[in-house]
Amino acid sequence: MENTRVLIATDEKTLKDVLNEMFEKKTGSENHLSIEEDKISKTQACKLIGCTPPTLDKLIKQGKFKQYSLASRRYFLRSEIIEALRK
């Protein structure tokens, strides 16, 4: 049976520490970025992948990479691209 934790009325710092610890155990990563730090542009994504923008568009349509939008701005998450490249 997997270890479980029960949180009972705690302060914000303790809650953050516990959630970070759980995230690190699950992902095996101590160096995680915030969403703002993880967002990259299409140009940056192309450089990271090593492809041209039209090729990236094809890969998005094939479902290999996920593109997000906020208003009229489009972006990618560096961590998701790296994870997809590992597969």
Residue pairs with C-beta under 8 A, 6 or more apart in sequence:
5 18
5 22
7 15
7 18
10 18
23 29
23 32
24 30
24 32
32 79
33 78
33 79
35 77
38 77
38 78
38 79
39 68
39 75
39 76
39 77
39 78
40 48
40 75
40 76
40 77
40 78
40 81
41 74
41 75
41 76
42 53
42 56
42 67
42 74
42 75
42 76
43 53
44 76
44 78
45 56
45 65
45 76
45 81
46 52
46 53
46 55
46 56
48 78
48 81
48 82
49 56
49 59
49 65
49 81
49 85
51 59
56 65
59 65
60 66
60 67
64 84
65 76
65 80
65 81
65 84
66 76
66 77
66 80
67 74
67 75
67 76
68 74
68 75
68 76
68 77
69 75
